Amino acid sequence: MKLQKALFLPVIGMCVCNAYGQNKLTNPVDGKLLLSANYGELRSMHFHSGMDLKIGGKSGAKVYAVDDAFVYRLSVSPQGYGNCIYLKHPDGNITVYGHLQKFNETLSDFIKNEQYRRNSFAIDTAFAKPVFSVKRGEIIGFAGNSGTSFGPHLHFEIRDSLNIPINPIPEFYDIPDNIPPTVKALTAFTIDSFMNTGFRRIIHDIQLKNVKGKHNISKTIEVESPLFFGIETFDNVTETYNKIGVRKIHVSLDNTAIFSCCFDNLGFEKNTYINSLQSYDLLINENRNVIKTYVEPGNNLDKYQNTVNSGIVEIEDSLIHKVSITVEDDYKNKTILNFNIKAQKKSDGNHLLNHKKSNCIKWDSGGFILSKGACLLIKPKTFYDNVYVELEKSDTAANGCYSSVYFVNLHSAAVHKPFDIVIKANVVDSLRGKVMIGGLRNGKMFAVNAKYFMGFVNAKISSSAHYFVTVDTLSPLITPKFKDGEDLRKQTGLKIMIDDNLSGIQKYTGYIDGEWALFEYDSKNHLLTYTFDDKRISRNKKHKLKLIVSDNKNNTSLFESSFVW
């Protein structure tokens, strides 16, 4: 069924008799809804804003409009949601369908014409007025693996009229689930008051062998006060094996609530706070998602309730105290962990003696740190809590280095926003436009964009690493998957690999027989693809190809070839 042109928005509203709050939406894919990820799940640098639906492991499954709507936005990108459709419904809510293999015929034709009109593969078009309307259950596209996706699936979202993603479960979709969440580990952290830094140490890390339901830890846990807890947890849904996120966590001390959080209505502007919600040191050092029951002073995530003393437990007696932690999923299945704690003598703080008082950065005031030939400039609210930051000149060697190497140590602290590093460098005039700050971490090199000014190079950084000044003078690498002059009449298109060693691909432009040609870019696979189009090039002829690729430091490569099609 083809999309119909929408003549007048109020007509759509009058024709729709099923409002969101009254009836459930139709499924966006055929068959049962099988989750591979849910709303609010913890991801790298963000909360998952929708649910990922399985489509049988291969691209091409039909995707349906879940209710009457008009096409509000269409986007095509080598990253993010890839090929994506946004539908606006009569009540103002928006549904999002991401990582599509392709759009339906009508939308595909519109997109392709726009790409050729703009001479750009990546486009993002919002419709101020209804142009395309769709009916409930109408095919709008086909699920796939485009954008930042690592397996065929449909990413589906529901957003409210303010563009805030909301949880589709269980209000709109009833996905069978009678499995309570799993708790893998209980962690206790103590907070040291030495120099008022909020320095934290793990005092207990108890592996629980995947506890479900109600579980009591029989042995009383001796702790150092003040302290807070961490929970390593995940959920499962009936009929799928994937580990997904939990919805709520609640902590009580002696039957009194001291901490709660709920992962609903998570606006995109709150995504960075995920690194404060979790124990960041366990995340980066052990790849563990441990949710803290402590709200750091710079954490403005508005999903906490019943929080007493920021979730910090202070015990000033020698009595045994009862703790209960409840983890709940979307369908109110619960796992309850009960245990007792008792205060023990505080350690002497010798583990802090190597830290320099001048390098204690207060979260709300920032500061600067100097080392010979380099400095860090840290603005207020760069971190979520007070942290130690070290800057030291290093003996580490780095290839292509135009400065000394400096070690920045954040002591596994999470960063809310990048901060400045400035390094003295000796760079000749001809290379000053090519400068970057290189980094070495765990034996791997990375680089961030930088600027040169009067003998210094400045860049934004956000992690511990060895940093130095380098330059990017190498042009991108272009590797065709066909031979010059090859007969490709049995093929569906051209495939060309493009890659850059340091600053990354900035732009590319392809021409066939002197005319701009639509090359689709799959950035995760470094692949350009041109699909043969007999509306734009002639069959059974030899064609000339020209491809220009530039990186972010304006190094450019030119590739010319020919093929028969």
JONORMO-V56520 format. One record per pair of residues at least 6 apart in sequence whose C-alpha atoms are under 6 Angstrom apart, sorted by the first residue. I is the first residue (numbers start at 1). J is the second residue. D is the distance in whole Angstrom. If there is no record, write none. Layout:
i->I j->J d->D
i->I j->J d->D
This chain:
i->3 j->134 d->6
i->4 j->132 d->6
i->4 j->133 d->6
i->5 j->131 d->6
i->5 j->132 d->5
i->5 j->133 d->6
i->6 j->130 d->6
i->6 j->131 d->5
i->6 j->132 d->5
i->6 j->133 d->5
i->13 j->90 d->5
i->24 j->172 d->5
i->25 j->66 d->5
i->26 j->66 d->5
i->28 j->63 d->5
i->28 j->64 d->5
i->28 j->66 d->6
i->29 j->63 d->5
i->34 j->53 d->6
i->34 j->54 d->6
i->35 j->52 d->6
i->35 j->53 d->5
i->36 j->52 d->5
i->36 j->53 d->6
i->36 j->242 d->6
i->37 j->51 d->5
i->37 j->52 d->5
i->37 j->244 d->5
i->38 j->51 d->4
i->38 j->244 d->6
i->39 j->48 d->6
i->39 j->49 d->5
i->39 j->50 d->5
i->39 j->51 d->5
i->39 j->167 d->6
i->40 j->47 d->5
i->40 j->48 d->5
i->40 j->263 d->6
i->41 j->47 d->6
i->41 j->48 d->5
i->41 j->245 d->4
i->45 j->272 d->6
i->46 j->271 d->4
i->47 j->271 d->6
i->49 j->165 d->6
i->50 j->156 d->5
i->50 j->157 d->4
i->51 j->155 d->6
i->51 j->156 d->5
i->52 j->154 d->6
i->52 j->155 d->5
i->53 j->153 d->6
i->53 j->154 d->5
i->54 j->153 d->5
i->55 j->153 d->6
i->57 j->152 d->6
i->58 j->152 d->6
i->59 j->143 d->6
i->59 j->144 d->4
i->59 j->152 d->5
i->60 j->142 d->5
i->60 j->143 d->5
i->61 j->142 d->5
i->61 j->143 d->5
i->62 j->142 d->5
i->63 j->139 d->6
i->63 j->140 d->6
i->63 j->141 d->5
i->63 j->142 d->5
i->64 j->137 d->5
i->64 j->138 d->5
i->64 j->139 d->4
i->64 j->140 d->6
i->65 j->136 d->5
i->65 j->137 d->5
i->65 j->138 d->5
i->66 j->136 d->5
i->66 j->137 d->6
i->67 j->136 d->4
i->68 j->134 d->6
i->68 j->135 d->4
i->68 j->136 d->5
i->69 j->87 d->6
i->69 j->88 d->5
i->69 j->89 d->4
i->69 j->133 d->6
i->69 j->134 d->5
i->70 j->87 d->6
i->70 j->88 d->6
i->70 j->130 d->6
i->70 j->132 d->6
i->70 j->133 d->4
i->70 j->134 d->6
i->71 j->87 d->5
i->71 j->132 d->6
i->72 j->86 d->5
i->72 j->87 d->5
i->72 j->88 d->5
i->72 j->126 d->6
i->72 j->127 d->5
i->73 j->86 d->5
i->73 j->125 d->6
i->73 j->126 d->4
i->73 j->127 d->6
i->74 j->84 d->6
i->74 j->85 d->5
i->74 j->124 d->6
i->74 j->125 d->5
i->75 j->83 d->6
i->75 j->84 d->5
i->75 j->123 d->6
i->75 j->124 d->4
i->76 j->82 d->5
i->76 j->83 d->5
i->76 j->122 d->5
i->76 j->123 d->5
i->77 j->122 d->5
i->78 j->147 d->5
i->78 j->521 d->6
i->78 j->522 d->5
i->78 j->523 d->5
i->79 j->147 d->4
i->79 j->148 d->5
i->80 j->147 d->5
i->80 j->148 d->5
i->81 j->98 d->5
i->81 j->99 d->5
i->81 j->147 d->5
i->82 j->99 d->5
i->82 j->146 d->5
i->82 j->147 d->4
i->83 j->99 d->5
i->83 j->100 d->5
i->84 j->97 d->6
i->84 j->98 d->4
i->85 j->96 d->6
i->85 j->97 d->5
i->86 j->95 d->6
i->86 j->96 d->5
i->87 j->94 d->5
i->87 j->95 d->5
i->88 j->94 d->5
i->92 j->161 d->5
i->93 j->159 d->6
i->93 j->160 d->5
i->93 j->161 d->5
i->94 j->158 d->6
i->94 j->159 d->5
i->95 j->157 d->5
i->95 j->158 d->5
i->96 j->156 d->6
i->96 j->157 d->5
i->97 j->155 d->6
i->97 j->156 d->5
i->98 j->155 d->5
i->99 j->144 d->6
i->99 j->145 d->5
i->99 j->146 d->5
i->99 j->147 d->6
i->100 j->142 d->6
i->100 j->143 d->4
i->100 j->144 d->5
i->101 j->142 d->6
i->101 j->143 d->5
i->101 j->144 d->4
i->102 j->141 d->6
i->102 j->142 d->6
i->103 j->141 d->4
i->104 j->140 d->5
i->104 j->141 d->5
i->115 j->121 d->6
i->121 j->520 d->6
i->143 j->154 d->5
i->144 j->152 d->5
i->144 j->153 d->6
i->145 j->151 d->6
i->145 j->152 d->5
i->158 j->165 d->6
i->158 j->166 d->6
i->159 j->165 d->4
i->159 j->166 d->6
i->164 j->267 d->5
i->165 j->265 d->6
i->166 j->265 d->5
i->176 j->238 d->6
i->177 j->237 d->5
i->177 j->238 d->5
i->180 j->212 d->6
i->180 j->333 d->5
i->180 j->334 d->5
i->180 j->335 d->6
i->181 j->234 d->6
i->181 j->235 d->4
i->181 j->335 d->6
i->182 j->210 d->5
i->182 j->211 d->5
i->182 j->212 d->5
i->182 j->233 d->6
i->182 j->234 d->5
i->182 j->235 d->6
i->183 j->210 d->5
i->183 j->211 d->5
i->183 j->232 d->6
i->183 j->233 d->4
i->184 j->208 d->5
i->184 j->209 d->6
i->184 j->210 d->5
i->184 j->232 d->5
i->184 j->233 d->6
i->185 j->206 d->5
i->185 j->207 d->4
i->185 j->208 d->5
i->185 j->232 d->5
i->186 j->205 d->6
i->186 j->206 d->5
i->186 j->230 d->6
i->186 j->231 d->5
i->187 j->204 d->5
i->187 j->205 d->4
i->187 j->229 d->6
i->187 j->230 d->5
i->188 j->202 d->6
i->188 j->203 d->6
i->188 j->204 d->5
i->188 j->228 d->6
i->188 j->229 d->5
i->189 j->201 d->5
i->189 j->202 d->4
i->189 j->203 d->6
i->189 j->227 d->5
i->189 j->228 d->5
i->190 j->200 d->6
i->190 j->201 d->5
i->190 j->224 d->6
i->190 j->226 d->6
i->190 j->227 d->4
i->191 j->198 d->6
i->191 j->199 d->6
i->191 j->200 d->5
i->191 j->226 d->6
i->191 j->227 d->6
i->192 j->198 d->6
i->192 j->199 d->5
i->197 j->386 d->5
i->197 j->387 d->6
i->212 j->335 d->5
i->213 j->335 d->4
i->214 j->335 d->6
i->214 j->336 d->5
i->215 j->337 d->5
i->216 j->337 d->6
i->216 j->338 d->5
i->216 j->339 d->6
i->217 j->339 d->5
i->220 j->340 d->5
i->220 j->341 d->5
i->221 j->341 d->5
i->222 j->341 d->6
i->222 j->342 d->5
i->222 j->343 d->6
i->222 j->344 d->6
i->223 j->343 d->5
i->223 j->344 d->6
i->224 j->343 d->6
i->224 j->344 d->6
i->224 j->346 d->6
i->225 j->314 d->5
i->225 j->315 d->6
i->226 j->313 d->6
i->226 j->314 d->4
i->227 j->312 d->6
i->227 j->313 d->5
i->228 j->312 d->5
i->228 j->313 d->6
i->229 j->293 d->5
i->230 j->290 d->6
i->230 j->291 d->5
i->230 j->292 d->4
i->230 j->293 d->6
i->231 j->290 d->5
i->231 j->291 d->5
i->232 j->289 d->6
i->232 j->290 d->4
i->234 j->244 d->6
i->234 j->245 d->5
i->234 j->246 d->6
i->235 j->243 d->6
i->235 j->244 d->5
i->235 j->245 d->6
i->235 j->246 d->6
i->236 j->243 d->5
i->246 j->329 d->5
i->247 j->262 d->6
i->247 j->263 d->5
i->247 j->328 d->6
i->247 j->329 d->5
i->247 j->330 d->6
i->248 j->261 d->6
i->248 j->262 d->4
i->248 j->327 d->6
i->248 j->328 d->5
i->249 j->260 d->6
i->249 j->261 d->5
i->249 j->326 d->6
i->249 j->327 d->5
i->250 j->259 d->6
i->250 j->260 d->4
i->250 j->325 d->6
i->250 j->326 d->5
i->251 j->257 d->6
i->251 j->258 d->6
i->251 j->259 d->5
i->251 j->324 d->6
i->251 j->325 d->5
i->252 j->258 d->5
i->252 j->323 d->6
i->252 j->324 d->5
i->253 j->322 d->6
i->253 j->323 d->5
i->254 j->322 d->5
i->258 j->306 d->6
i->258 j->307 d->5
i->258 j->308 d->5
i->258 j->311 d->6
i->259 j->306 d->5
i->259 j->307 d->4
i->259 j->311 d->5
i->260 j->304 d->6
i->260 j->305 d->5
i->260 j->306 d->6
i->261 j->303 d->5
i->261 j->304 d->4
i->261 j->305 d->6
i->262 j->303 d->6
i->275 j->414 d->6
i->277 j->291 d->6
i->277 j->292 d->6
i->278 j->290 d->5
i->278 j->291 d->4
i->278 j->292 d->5
i->279 j->290 d->6
i->280 j->414 d->6
i->281 j->412 d->5
i->282 j->288 d->6
i->283 j->289 d->6
i->293 j->311 d->6
i->294 j->310 d->6
i->294 j->311 d->5
i->295 j->310 d->5
i->296 j->384 d->6
i->296 j->385 d->6
i->297 j->385 d->6
i->298 j->384 d->4
i->298 j->385 d->6
i->299 j->384 d->6
i->320 j->341 d->6
i->320 j->342 d->5
i->321 j->340 d->5
i->321 j->341 d->5
i->322 j->340 d->5
i->323 j->338 d->6
i->323 j->339 d->5
i->323 j->340 d->6
i->324 j->337 d->6
i->324 j->338 d->5
i->325 j->336 d->6
i->325 j->337 d->5
i->326 j->335 d->6
i->326 j->336 d->4
i->327 j->334 d->6
i->327 j->335 d->5
i->328 j->334 d->5
i->359 j->388 d->6
i->359 j->389 d->5
i->360 j->387 d->6
i->360 j->388 d->5
i->361 j->386 d->6
i->361 j->387 d->5
i->362 j->386 d->4
i->363 j->381 d->5
i->363 j->383 d->5
i->363 j->384 d->6
i->363 j->385 d->5
i->363 j->386 d->5
i->364 j->380 d->5
i->364 j->381 d->5
i->365 j->380 d->4
i->366 j->378 d->5
i->366 j->379 d->5
i->366 j->380 d->4
i->367 j->378 d->5
i->368 j->376 d->5
i->368 j->377 d->5
i->368 j->378 d->6
i->369 j->375 d->5
i->369 j->376 d->5
i->373 j->423 d->6
i->373 j->424 d->5
i->374 j->422 d->5
i->374 j->423 d->4
i->375 j->421 d->6
i->375 j->422 d->5
i->376 j->420 d->6
i->376 j->421 d->5
i->377 j->420 d->5
i->378 j->419 d->5
i->382 j->416 d->5
i->382 j->417 d->5
i->383 j->415 d->5
i->383 j->416 d->5
i->389 j->409 d->6
i->389 j->410 d->5
i->390 j->408 d->6
i->390 j->409 d->5
i->391 j->407 d->6
i->391 j->408 d->5
i->392 j->406 d->5
i->392 j->407 d->5
i->393 j->406 d->4
i->394 j->405 d->5
i->394 j->406 d->5
i->394 j->407 d->6
i->400 j->470 d->6
i->401 j->469 d->6
i->401 j->470 d->5
i->402 j->425 d->6
i->402 j->469 d->5
i->402 j->470 d->6
i->403 j->425 d->5
i->403 j->468 d->6
i->403 j->469 d->5
i->405 j->467 d->6
i->405 j->468 d->5
i->406 j->466 d->5
i->406 j->467 d->5
i->407 j->465 d->6
i->407 j->466 d->4
i->408 j->464 d->5
i->408 j->465 d->6
i->409 j->464 d->5
i->410 j->464 d->6
i->418 j->460 d->6
i->418 j->461 d->5
i->418 j->462 d->5
i->419 j->460 d->5
i->419 j->461 d->6
i->420 j->459 d->6
i->420 j->460 d->5
i->421 j->458 d->6
i->421 j->459 d->6
i->422 j->457 d->6
i->422 j->458 d->4
i->423 j->456 d->6
i->423 j->457 d->5
i->424 j->455 d->6
i->424 j->456 d->4
i->425 j->455 d->6
i->425 j->456 d->6
i->432 j->452 d->6
i->434 j->471 d->5
i->434 j->472 d->5
i->434 j->553 d->6
i->435 j->470 d->6
i->435 j->471 d->4
i->436 j->448 d->6
i->436 j->449 d->5
i->436 j->450 d->5
i->436 j->469 d->6
i->436 j->470 d->5
i->436 j->471 d->6
i->437 j->447 d->6
i->437 j->448 d->5
i->437 j->450 d->6
i->437 j->468 d->6
i->437 j->469 d->5
i->437 j->470 d->6
i->438 j->446 d->6
i->438 j->447 d->4
i->438 j->467 d->6
i->438 j->468 d->5
i->438 j->469 d->6
i->438 j->470 d->6
i->439 j->445 d->6
i->439 j->446 d->5
i->439 j->447 d->6
i->439 j->465 d->6
i->439 j->466 d->5
i->439 j->467 d->5
i->440 j->465 d->6
i->440 j->466 d->5
i->441 j->465 d->5
i->450 j->458 d->5
i->450 j->459 d->5
i->451 j->457 d->5
i->451 j->458 d->5
i->475 j->555 d->5
i->475 j->556 d->5
i->475 j->557 d->6
i->476 j->499 d->6
i->476 j->500 d->4
i->476 j->557 d->6
i->477 j->498 d->6
i->477 j->499 d->5
i->478 j->497 d->6
i->478 j->498 d->5
i->479 j->496 d->6
i->479 j->497 d->5
i->480 j->496 d->4
i->481 j->495 d->5
i->481 j->496 d->6
i->484 j->561 d->5
i->484 j->562 d->5
i->485 j->562 d->5
i->485 j->563 d->4
i->486 j->563 d->5
i->487 j->564 d->5
i->488 j->564 d->6
i->488 j->565 d->5
i->489 j->565 d->4
i->492 j->531 d->6
i->492 j->532 d->6
i->493 j->530 d->5
i->493 j->531 d->4
i->493 j->532 d->5
i->494 j->529 d->6
i->494 j->530 d->5
i->495 j->528 d->6
i->495 j->529 d->5
i->496 j->527 d->6
i->496 j->528 d->5
i->497 j->526 d->6
i->497 j->527 d->5
i->498 j->526 d->5
i->503 j->552 d->5
i->504 j->551 d->5
i->504 j->552 d->6
i->505 j->551 d->4
i->506 j->550 d->6
i->506 j->551 d->5
i->506 j->552 d->5
i->507 j->550 d->5
i->508 j->548 d->6
i->508 j->549 d->4
i->509 j->547 d->6
i->509 j->548 d->5
i->510 j->516 d->6
i->510 j->517 d->5
i->510 j->546 d->6
i->510 j->547 d->4
i->511 j->517 d->5
i->511 j->545 d->6
i->511 j->546 d->5
i->512 j->544 d->6
i->512 j->545 d->5
i->513 j->543 d->6
i->513 j->544 d->5
i->519 j->528 d->6
i->519 j->529 d->5
i->519 j->530 d->5
i->520 j->528 d->5
i->520 j->529 d->5
i->521 j->527 d->6
i->521 j->528 d->5
i->539 j->565 d->6
i->540 j->565 d->5
i->541 j->564 d->6
i->541 j->565 d->6
i->542 j->563 d->6
i->542 j->564 d->4
i->543 j->562 d->5
i->543 j->563 d->5
i->544 j->562 d->4
i->545 j->560 d->6
i->545 j->561 d->5
i->545 j->562 d->6
i->546 j->559 d->6
i->546 j->560 d->5
i->547 j->558 d->6
i->547 j->559 d->5
i->548 j->557 d->6
i->548 j->558 d->5
i->549 j->556 d->6
i->549 j->557 d->5
i->550 j->556 d->4
